[in-house]
């Protein structure tokens, strides 16, 4: 139990460090928007319960794909393809920046070219 508490504490400290990074913050907000839009789409178009729609959105973006839920409409299948390509990169950015903060790597300033 102590180990879990220390891990959780380390996670929240890393989250606080990562939050200072503008790329992390913007990617995190974008990820929330993508998860919300995926949840709303699957609940509306596929008829999933909201919890199932959120679960499916997360499982899809993390590419776990347990297979219990899946889109059955053509619109759902097409949306899922675009949802994966759009959301996966953003989810990877959030996780990578958070991982760097956990190991105290210096955050490189994001430059617009």
N, CA, C and O atoms as a GROMACS GRO file, in nm:
protein
  452
    1UNK      N    1   0.082  -0.119   0.000
    1UNK     CA    2   0.000   0.000   0.000
    1UNK      C    3   0.086   0.126   0.000
    1UNK      O    4   0.053   0.224  -0.066
    2UNK      N    5   0.198   0.123   0.073
    2UNK     CA    6   0.289   0.238   0.078
    2UNK      C    7   0.349   0.262  -0.060
    2UNK      O    8   0.364   0.376  -0.102
    3UNK      N    9   0.383   0.155  -0.130
    3UNK     CA   10   0.439   0.166  -0.263
    3UNK      C   11   0.342   0.233  -0.359
    3UNK      O   12   0.381   0.318  -0.439
    4UNK      N   13   0.215   0.196  -0.351
    4UNK     CA   14   0.113   0.257  -0.436
    4UNK      C   15   0.100   0.405  -0.406
    4UNK      O   16   0.088   0.486  -0.498
    5UNK      N   17   0.101   0.442  -0.278
    5UNK     CA   18   0.089   0.582  -0.239
    5UNK      C   19   0.208   0.663  -0.290
    5UNK      O   20   0.191   0.775  -0.337
    6UNK      N   21   0.328   0.607  -0.282
    6UNK     CA   22   0.446   0.676  -0.332
    6UNK      C   23   0.441   0.692  -0.483
    6UNK      O   24   0.480   0.796  -0.536
    7UNK      N   25   0.395   0.591  -0.553
    7UNK     CA   26   0.381   0.598  -0.698
    7UNK      C   27   0.280   0.704  -0.737
    7UNK      O   28   0.302   0.780  -0.831
    8UNK      N   29   0.170   0.709  -0.666
    8UNK     CA   30   0.067   0.809  -0.692
    8UNK      C   31   0.120   0.949  -0.665
    8UNK      O   32   0.093   1.042  -0.742
    9UNK      N   33   0.194   0.965  -0.558
    9UNK     CA   34   0.253   1.094  -0.526
    9UNK      C   35   0.351   1.137  -0.635
    9UNK      O   36   0.352   1.253  -0.676
   10UNK      N   37   0.432   1.044  -0.681
   10UNK     CA   38   0.528   1.073  -0.789
   10UNK      C   39   0.455   1.113  -0.916
   10UNK      O   40   0.499   1.203  -0.988
   11UNK      N   41   0.345   1.046  -0.945
   11UNK     CA   42   0.266   1.079  -1.064
   11UNK      C   43   0.213   1.222  -1.057
   11UNK      O   44   0.223   1.296  -1.154
   12UNK      N   45   0.157   1.261  -0.942
   12UNK     CA   46   0.101   1.395  -0.929
   12UNK      C   47   0.209   1.503  -0.932
   12UNK      O   48   0.186   1.613  -0.983
   13UNK      N   49   0.325   1.474  -0.879
   13UNK     CA   50   0.437   1.568  -0.889
   13UNK      C   51   0.480   1.585  -1.035
   13UNK      O   52   0.508   1.696  -1.080
   14UNK      N   53   0.485   1.474  -1.107
   14UNK     CA   54   0.520   1.481  -1.248
   14UNK      C   55   0.414   1.557  -1.327
   14UNK      O   56   0.447   1.634  -1.418
   15UNK      N   57   0.290   1.536  -1.292
   15UNK     CA   58   0.181   1.608  -1.359
   15UNK      C   59   0.196   1.759  -1.336
   15UNK      O   60   0.174   1.839  -1.427
   16UNK      N   61   0.232   1.796  -1.215
   16UNK     CA   62   0.252   1.939  -1.185
   16UNK      C   63   0.370   1.994  -1.265
   16UNK      O   64   0.363   2.106  -1.315
   17UNK      N   65   0.479   1.917  -1.278
   17UNK     CA   66   0.594   1.961  -1.358
   17UNK      C   67   0.556   1.970  -1.505
   17UNK      O   68   0.592   2.067  -1.573
   18UNK      N   69   0.485   1.870  -1.554
   18UNK     CA   70   0.446   1.869  -1.696
   18UNK      C   71   0.353   1.984  -1.728
   18UNK      O   72   0.354   2.036  -1.839
   19UNK      N   73   0.272   2.024  -1.632
   19UNK     CA   74   0.173   2.129  -1.654
   19UNK      C   75   0.240   2.263  -1.690
   19UNK      O   76   0.177   2.349  -1.752
   20UNK      N   77   0.366   2.280  -1.652
   20UNK     CA   78   0.440   2.402  -1.685
   20UNK      C   79   0.473   2.410  -1.834
   20UNK      O   80   0.503   2.518  -1.885
   21UNK      N   81   0.467   2.298  -1.901
   21UNK     CA   82   0.499   2.289  -2.044
   21UNK      C   83   0.376   2.324  -2.127
   21UNK      O   84   0.272   2.259  -2.115
   22UNK      N   85   0.387   2.427  -2.209
   22UNK     CA   86   0.270   2.472  -2.288
   22UNK      C   87   0.224   2.365  -2.387
   22UNK      O   88   0.104   2.353  -2.413
   23UNK      N   89   0.317   2.287  -2.443
   23UNK     CA   90   0.277   2.181  -2.536
   23UNK      C   91   0.196   2.073  -2.463
   23UNK      O   92   0.098   2.022  -2.516
   24UNK      N   93   0.239   2.040  -2.341
   24UNK     CA   94   0.164   1.942  -2.263
   24UNK      C   95   0.022   1.993  -2.235
   24UNK      O   96  -0.075   1.922  -2.256
   25UNK      N   97   0.012   2.117  -2.189
   25UNK     CA   98  -0.120   2.173  -2.156
   25UNK      C   99  -0.211   2.176  -2.278
   25UNK      O  100  -0.326   2.132  -2.270
   26UNK      N  101  -0.162   2.226  -2.389
   26UNK     CA  102  -0.248   2.234  -2.508
   26UNK      C  103  -0.285   2.095  -2.559
   26UNK      O  104  -0.398   2.073  -2.602
   27UNK      N  105  -0.192   2.002  -2.554
   27UNK     CA  106  -0.221   1.864  -2.597
   27UNK      C  107  -0.321   1.798  -2.502
   27UNK      O  108  -0.409   1.724  -2.546
   28UNK      N  109  -0.306   1.824  -2.373
   28UNK     CA  110  -0.398   1.768  -2.274
   28UNK      C  111  -0.540   1.818  -2.297
   28UNK      O  112  -0.635   1.740  -2.297
   29UNK      N  113  -0.554   1.950  -2.318
   29UNK     CA  114  -0.687   2.005  -2.346
   29UNK      C  115  -0.745   1.949  -2.475
   29UNK      O  116  -0.864   1.917  -2.482
   30UNK      N  117  -0.661   1.937  -2.576
   30UNK     CA  118  -0.706   1.880  -2.702
   30UNK      C  119  -0.749   1.734  -2.685
   30UNK      O  120  -0.847   1.690  -2.744
   31UNK      N  121  -0.675   1.660  -2.604
   31UNK     CA  122  -0.711   1.521  -2.576
   31UNK      C  123  -0.847   1.512  -2.506
   31UNK      O  124  -0.928   1.425  -2.538
   32UNK      N  125  -0.872   1.603  -2.412
   32UNK     CA  126  -1.004   1.606  -2.347
   32UNK      C  127  -1.116   1.633  -2.447
   32UNK      O  128  -1.222   1.572  -2.440
   33UNK      N  129  -1.091   1.726  -2.539
   33UNK     CA  130  -1.191   1.758  -2.641
   33UNK      C  131  -1.215   1.638  -2.731
   33UNK      O  132  -1.329   1.608  -2.765
   34UNK      N  133  -1.109   1.570  -2.769
   34UNK     CA  134  -1.122   1.452  -2.856
   34UNK      C  135  -1.197   1.341  -2.783
   34UNK      O  136  -1.284   1.276  -2.841
   35UNK      N  137  -1.164   1.318  -2.656
   35UNK     CA  138  -1.236   1.215  -2.580
   35UNK      C  139  -1.383   1.250  -2.564
   35UNK      O  140  -1.470   1.163  -2.576
   36UNK      N  141  -1.412   1.376  -2.539
   36UNK     CA  142  -1.550   1.420  -2.526
   36UNK      C  143  -1.625   1.402  -2.659
   36UNK      O  144  -1.737   1.352  -2.660
   37UNK      N  145  -1.563   1.443  -2.770
   37UNK     CA  146  -1.631   1.430  -2.899
   37UNK      C  147  -1.651   1.284  -2.937
   37UNK      O  148  -1.755   1.248  -2.992
   38UNK      N  149  -1.552   1.199  -2.908
   38UNK     CA  150  -1.568   1.057  -2.935
   38UNK      C  151  -1.679   0.996  -2.851
   38UNK      O  152  -1.758   0.916  -2.900
   39UNK      N  153  -1.683   1.034  -2.724
   39UNK     CA  154  -1.788   0.985  -2.635
   39UNK      C  155  -1.926   1.026  -2.686
   39UNK      O  156  -2.018   0.944  -2.690
   40UNK      N  157  -1.940   1.151  -2.723
   40UNK     CA  158  -2.069   1.200  -2.772
   40UNK      C  159  -2.107   1.131  -2.904
   40UNK      O  160  -2.223   1.096  -2.923
   41UNK      N  161  -2.011   1.113  -2.993
   41UNK     CA  162  -2.039   1.047  -3.120
   41UNK      C  163  -2.087   0.904  -3.099
   41UNK      O  164  -2.191   0.864  -3.151
   42UNK      N  165  -2.011   0.828  -3.021
   42UNK     CA  166  -2.048   0.687  -3.002
   42UNK      C  167  -2.178   0.671  -2.926
   42UNK      O  168  -2.253   0.576  -2.950
   43UNK      N  169  -2.205   0.762  -2.836
   43UNK     CA  170  -2.333   0.756  -2.763
   43UNK      C  171  -2.449   0.789  -2.856
   43UNK      O  172  -2.554   0.726  -2.850
   44UNK      N  173  -2.430   0.887  -2.940
   44UNK     CA  174  -2.538   0.932  -3.029
   44UNK      C  175  -2.557   0.841  -3.149
   44UNK      O  176  -2.668   0.795  -3.176
   45UNK      N  177  -2.449   0.814  -3.222
   45UNK     CA  178  -2.459   0.739  -3.348
   45UNK      C  179  -2.467   0.589  -3.325
   45UNK      O  180  -2.548   0.521  -3.388
   46UNK      N  181  -2.384   0.538  -3.236
   46UNK     CA  182  -2.380   0.393  -3.214
   46UNK      C  183  -2.477   0.348  -3.105
   46UNK      O  184  -2.502   0.228  -3.090
   47UNK      N  185  -2.530   0.441  -3.029
   47UNK     CA  186  -2.625   0.407  -2.924
   47UNK      C  187  -2.562   0.347  -2.800
   47UNK      O  188  -2.630   0.281  -2.721
   48UNK      N  189  -2.430   0.369  -2.781
   48UNK     CA  190  -2.364   0.320  -2.660
   48UNK      C  191  -2.410   0.403  -2.541
   48UNK      O  192  -2.443   0.520  -2.556
   49UNK      N  193  -2.413   0.341  -2.423
   49UNK     CA  194  -2.433   0.419  -2.300
   49UNK      C  195  -2.313   0.513  -2.287
   49UNK      O  196  -2.207   0.484  -2.342
   50UNK      N  197  -2.329   0.624  -2.216
   50UNK     CA  198  -2.221   0.722  -2.207
   50UNK      C  199  -2.093   0.663  -2.148
   50UNK      O  200  -1.984   0.693  -2.196
   51UNK      N  201  -2.106   0.581  -2.046
   51UNK     CA  202  -1.987   0.519  -1.988
   51UNK      C  203  -1.920   0.426  -2.089
   51UNK      O  204  -1.798   0.425  -2.101
   52UNK      N  205  -2.000   0.348  -2.161
   52UNK     CA  206  -1.946   0.259  -2.264
   52UNK      C  207  -1.881   0.339  -2.377
   52UNK      O  208  -1.777   0.301  -2.430
   53UNK      N  209  -1.943   0.451  -2.413
   53UNK     CA  210  -1.889   0.536  -2.520
   53UNK      C  211  -1.755   0.596  -2.478
   53UNK      O  212  -1.662   0.601  -2.559
   54UNK      N  213  -1.745   0.641  -2.354
   54UNK     CA  214  -1.619   0.695  -2.303
   54UNK      C  215  -1.513   0.584  -2.298
   54UNK      O  216  -1.399   0.604  -2.341
   55UNK      N  217  -1.550   0.470  -2.246
   55UNK     CA  218  -1.460   0.354  -2.238
   55UNK      C  219  -1.410   0.317  -2.378
   55UNK      O  220  -1.290   0.296  -2.397
   56UNK      N  221  -1.499   0.310  -2.474
   56UNK     CA  222  -1.460   0.274  -2.610
   56UNK      C  223  -1.367   0.381  -2.669
   56UNK      O  224  -1.273   0.347  -2.740
   57UNK      N  225  -1.393   0.507  -2.640
   57UNK     CA  226  -1.307   0.615  -2.688
   57UNK      C  227  -1.165   0.600  -2.634
   57UNK      O  228  -1.068   0.614  -2.709
   58UNK      N  229  -1.153   0.573  -2.506
   58UNK     CA  230  -1.020   0.557  -2.445
   58UNK      C  231  -0.950   0.433  -2.499
   58UNK      O  232  -0.832   0.438  -2.534
   59UNK      N  233  -1.021   0.323  -2.505
   59UNK     CA  234  -0.963   0.197  -2.554
   59UNK      C  235  -0.919   0.212  -2.699
   59UNK      O  236  -0.816   0.157  -2.739
   60UNK      N  237  -0.995   0.285  -2.777
   60UNK     CA  238  -0.960   0.306  -2.917
   60UNK      C  239  -0.834   0.391  -2.930
   60UNK      O  240  -0.744   0.357  -3.006
   61UNK      N  241  -0.828   0.502  -2.856
   61UNK     CA  242  -0.712   0.590  -2.866
   61UNK      C  243  -0.584   0.527  -2.814
   61UNK      O  244  -0.475   0.558  -2.862
   62UNK      N  245  -0.596   0.438  -2.717
   62UNK     CA  246  -0.478   0.370  -2.666
   62UNK      C  247  -0.445   0.245  -2.747
   62UNK      O  248  -0.349   0.174  -2.716
   63UNK      N  249  -0.523   0.218  -2.848
   63UNK     CA  250  -0.508   0.104  -2.940
   63UNK      C  251  -0.513  -0.030  -2.868
   63UNK      O  252  -0.458  -0.129  -2.918
   64UNK      N  253  -0.579  -0.036  -2.754
   64UNK     CA  254  -0.594  -0.164  -2.685
   64UNK      C  255  -0.694  -0.254  -2.757
   64UNK      O  256  -0.668  -0.372  -2.779
   65UNK      N  257  -0.808  -0.198  -2.794
   65UNK     CA  258  -0.907  -0.269  -2.873
   65UNK      C  259  -0.951  -0.403  -2.815
   65UNK      O  260  -0.927  -0.507  -2.877
   66UNK      N  261  -1.014  -0.402  -2.699
   66UNK     CA  262  -1.057  -0.527  -2.636
   66UNK      C  263  -1.160  -0.603  -2.718
   66UNK      O  264  -1.168  -0.726  -2.706
   67UNK      N  265  -1.238  -0.536  -2.799
   67UNK     CA  266  -1.330  -0.606  -2.887
   67UNK      C  267  -1.469  -0.627  -2.833
   67UNK      O  268  -1.556  -0.675  -2.906
   68UNK      N  269  -1.494  -0.594  -2.708
   68UNK     CA  270  -1.628  -0.610  -2.652
   68UNK      C  271  -1.728  -0.515  -2.718
   68UNK      O  272  -1.842  -0.552  -2.744
   69UNK      N  273  -1.684  -0.394  -2.743
   69UNK     CA  274  -1.765  -0.296  -2.813
   69UNK      C  275  -1.700  -0.267  -2.947
   69UNK      O  276  -1.578  -0.272  -2.960
   70UNK      N  277  -1.782  -0.238  -3.044
   70UNK     CA  278  -1.729  -0.200  -3.175
   70UNK      C  279  -1.839  -0.126  -3.251
   70UNK      O  280  -1.958  -0.151  -3.228
   71UNK      N  281  -1.800  -0.036  -3.341
   71UNK     CA  282  -1.900   0.035  -3.419
   71UNK      C  283  -1.969  -0.059  -3.517
   71UNK      O  284  -1.905  -0.144  -3.579
   72UNK      N  285  -2.099  -0.043  -3.530
   72UNK     CA  286  -2.174  -0.128  -3.621
   72UNK      C  287  -2.226  -0.053  -3.743
   72UNK      O  288  -2.262  -0.114  -3.844
   73UNK      N  289  -2.230   0.081  -3.735
   73UNK     CA  290  -2.278   0.158  -3.849
   73UNK      C  291  -2.159   0.197  -3.937
   73UNK      O  292  -2.045   0.201  -3.891
   74UNK      N  293  -2.188   0.225  -4.063
   74UNK     CA  294  -2.082   0.270  -4.153
   74UNK      C  295  -2.024   0.404  -4.105
   74UNK      O  296  -1.903   0.425  -4.112
   75UNK      N  297  -2.111   0.492  -4.057
   75UNK     CA  298  -2.064   0.621  -4.006
   75UNK      C  299  -1.971   0.600  -3.887
   75UNK      O  300  -1.870   0.669  -3.874
   76UNK      N  301  -2.004   0.506  -3.800
   76UNK     CA  302  -1.920   0.476  -3.685
   76UNK      C  303  -1.785   0.422  -3.725
   76UNK      O  304  -1.684   0.456  -3.664
   77UNK      N  305  -1.783   0.338  -3.825
   77UNK     CA  306  -1.656   0.280  -3.872
   77UNK      C  307  -1.566   0.386  -3.935
   77UNK      O  308  -1.446   0.390  -3.911
   78UNK      N  309  -1.626   0.473  -4.017
   78UNK     CA  310  -1.550   0.580  -4.082
   78UNK      C  311  -1.498   0.678  -3.976
   78UNK      O  312  -1.382   0.719  -3.980
   79UNK      N  313  -1.585   0.716  -3.881
   79UNK     CA  314  -1.543   0.806  -3.774
   79UNK      C  315  -1.427   0.747  -3.696
   79UNK      O  316  -1.333   0.818  -3.662
   80UNK      N  317  -1.434   0.618  -3.666
   80UNK     CA  318  -1.330   0.552  -3.586
   80UNK      C  319  -1.194   0.559  -3.654
   80UNK      O  320  -1.093   0.579  -3.588
   81UNK      N  321  -1.191   0.542  -3.784
   81UNK     CA  322  -1.065   0.551  -3.859
   81UNK      C  323  -1.004   0.690  -3.840
   81UNK      O  324  -0.886   0.702  -3.805
   82UNK      N  325  -1.083   0.794  -3.864
   82UNK     CA  326  -1.032   0.930  -3.849
   82UNK      C  327  -1.001   0.963  -3.702
   82UNK      O  328  -0.905   1.034  -3.672
   83UNK      N  329  -1.083   0.912  -3.614
   83UNK     CA  330  -1.064   0.932  -3.470
   83UNK      C  331  -0.929   0.876  -3.425
   83UNK      O  332  -0.857   0.939  -3.348
   84UNK      N  333  -0.896   0.757  -3.474
   84UNK     CA  334  -0.768   0.695  -3.440
   84UNK      C  335  -0.650   0.777  -3.490
   84UNK      O  336  -0.558   0.807  -3.414
   85UNK      N  337  -0.653   0.815  -3.618
   85UNK     CA  338  -0.542   0.889  -3.675
   85UNK      C  339  -0.525   1.027  -3.611
   85UNK      O  340  -0.413   1.076  -3.596
   86UNK      N  341  -0.634   1.088  -3.573
   86UNK     CA  342  -0.627   1.220  -3.512
   86UNK      C  343  -0.587   1.211  -3.365
   86UNK      O  344  -0.496   1.282  -3.321
   87UNK      N  345  -0.653   1.126  -3.291
   87UNK     CA  346  -0.635   1.123  -3.147
   87UNK      C  347  -0.512   1.051  -3.098
   87UNK      O  348  -0.459   1.085  -2.992
   88UNK      N  349  -0.465   0.953  -3.172
   88UNK     CA  350  -0.353   0.874  -3.126
   88UNK      C  351  -0.226   0.958  -3.108
   88UNK      O  352  -0.156   0.943  -3.008
   89UNK      N  353  -0.197   1.043  -3.202
   89UNK     CA  354  -0.079   1.127  -3.193
   89UNK      C  355  -0.085   1.221  -3.073
   89UNK      O  356   0.015   1.244  -3.006
   90UNK      N  357  -0.203   1.274  -3.048
   90UNK     CA  358  -0.220   1.365  -2.935
   90UNK      C  359  -0.206   1.290  -2.804
   90UNK      O  360  -0.143   1.339  -2.710
   91UNK      N  361  -0.264   1.172  -2.796
   91UNK     CA  362  -0.252   1.090  -2.675
   91UNK      C  363  -0.106   1.052  -2.650
   91UNK      O  364  -0.062   1.053  -2.535
   92UNK      N  365  -0.033   1.020  -2.754
   92UNK     CA  366   0.109   0.986  -2.740
   92UNK      C  367   0.188   1.106  -2.691
   92UNK      O  368   0.278   1.092  -2.607
   93UNK      N  369   0.156   1.225  -2.741
   93UNK     CA  370   0.224   1.346  -2.697
   93UNK      C  371   0.204   1.370  -2.548
   93UNK      O  372   0.299   1.400  -2.476
   94UNK      N  373   0.080   1.356  -2.501
   94UNK     CA  374   0.050   1.376  -2.360
   94UNK      C  375   0.126   1.276  -2.273
   94UNK      O  376   0.188   1.314  -2.174
   95UNK      N  377   0.122   1.150  -2.310
   95UNK     CA  378   0.189   1.046  -2.231
   95UNK      C  379   0.341   1.065  -2.233
   95UNK      O  380   0.407   1.047  -2.131
   96UNK      N  381   0.397   1.101  -2.348
   96UNK     CA  382   0.541   1.121  -2.359
   96UNK      C  383   0.587   1.238  -2.273
   96UNK      O  384   0.686   1.227  -2.200
   97UNK      N  385   0.516   1.350  -2.281
   97UNK     CA  386   0.554   1.467  -2.202
   97UNK      C  387   0.541   1.438  -2.051
   97UNK      O  388   0.622   1.484  -1.971
   98UNK      N  389   0.438   1.364  -2.014
   98UNK     CA  390   0.421   1.327  -1.874
   98UNK      C  391   0.533   1.233  -1.830
   98UNK      O  392   0.586   1.246  -1.719
   99UNK      N  393   0.569   1.139  -1.915
   99UNK     CA  394   0.680   1.048  -1.884
   99UNK      C  395   0.811   1.122  -1.865
   99UNK      O  396   0.888   1.089  -1.775
  100UNK      N  397   0.836   1.221  -1.949
  100UNK     CA  398   0.958   1.300  -1.934
  100UNK      C  399   0.958   1.373  -1.801
  100UNK      O  400   1.061   1.382  -1.734
  101UNK      N  401   0.843   1.425  -1.762
  101UNK     CA  402   0.833   1.497  -1.634
  101UNK      C  403   0.855   1.401  -1.517
  101UNK      O  404   0.909   1.441  -1.414
  102UNK      N  405   0.814   1.277  -1.532
  102UNK     CA  406   0.833   1.179  -1.424
  102UNK      C  407   0.980   1.150  -1.401
  102UNK      O  408   1.022   1.122  -1.288
  103UNK      N  409   1.059   1.158  -1.506
  103UNK     CA  410   1.202   1.129  -1.494
  103UNK      C  411   1.285   1.256  -1.495
  103UNK      O  412   1.406   1.252  -1.520
  104UNK      N  413   1.220   1.368  -1.469
  104UNK     CA  414   1.286   1.498  -1.452
  104UNK      C  415   1.368   1.540  -1.573
  104UNK      O  416   1.464   1.615  -1.559
  105UNK      N  417   1.332   1.493  -1.693
  105UNK     CA  418   1.404   1.540  -1.811
  105UNK      C  419   1.369   1.686  -1.833
  105UNK      O  420   1.254   1.727  -1.815
  106UNK      N  421   1.467   1.764  -1.873
  106UNK     CA  422   1.436   1.903  -1.901
  106UNK      C  423   1.339   1.914  -2.018
  106UNK      O  424   1.348   1.840  -2.116
  107UNK      N  425   1.248   2.005  -2.006
  107UNK     CA  426   1.148   2.024  -2.111
  107UNK      C  427   1.205   2.117  -2.216
  107UNK      O  428   1.247   2.228  -2.184
  108UNK      N  429   1.208   2.071  -2.340
  108UNK     CA  430   1.253   2.156  -2.448
  108UNK      C  431   1.143   2.252  -2.484
  108UNK      O  432   1.025   2.216  -2.486
  109UNK      N  433   1.180   2.373  -2.511
  109UNK     CA  434   1.082   2.472  -2.550
  109UNK      C  435   1.030   2.437  -2.689
  109UNK      O  436   1.106   2.407  -2.780
  110UNK      N  437   0.898   2.442  -2.703
  110UNK     CA  438   0.835   2.413  -2.831
  110UNK      C  439   0.849   2.537  -2.920
  110UNK      O  440   0.807   2.646  -2.883
  111UNK      N  441   0.909   2.518  -3.035
  111UNK     CA  442   0.928   2.630  -3.127
  111UNK      C  443   0.840   2.614  -3.248
  111UNK      O  444   0.825   2.504  -3.302
  112UNK      N  445   0.781   2.723  -3.289
  112UNK     CA  446   0.702   2.723  -3.412
  112UNK      C  447   0.795   2.764  -3.526
  112UNK      O  448   0.860   2.868  -3.521
  113UNK      N  449   0.800   2.679  -3.629
  113UNK     CA  450   0.883   2.711  -3.745
  113UNK      C  451   0.797   2.747  -3.861
  113UNK      O  452   0.848   2.777  -3.969
   0.00000   0.00000   0.00000
